[in-house]
Amino acid sequence: MPGVDPKDVDVTLLDGVLTIKGERSEEKKEEKEGYRRVERFSGSFYRRFVLPDTADMDKIKACAENGVLEIEIAKSKEVQSKKIKVES
């Protein structure tokens, strides 16, 4: 996410779906004798990921540094299957 301020990134979790969305905007100005130039860059992004059942929803961390967003998703203890007795 080069050029994106971490304050403009929103990471949410709802019903096992992790959503990452954000927006970047940048403006460059150049003024010289006889002319003035302004360039504007903007754009938004939106990604959604369905997390597996083994993800621990309470232990998700997000960190942005040097243009890289890192999301750490802890794995919960192994899910134990439950045996169900079939009655006749």
VENFEN-V522175 format. One record per helix or strand. SS is the DSSP state (2 for helix, 1 for strand). FROM is the first residue (numbers start at 1). LEN is the number of residues. If there is no record, write none. Layout:
SS:FROM:LEN / SS:FROM:LEN
This chain:
2:6:3 / 1:9:6 / 1:17:16 / 1:35:16 / 1:55:11 / 1:68:8
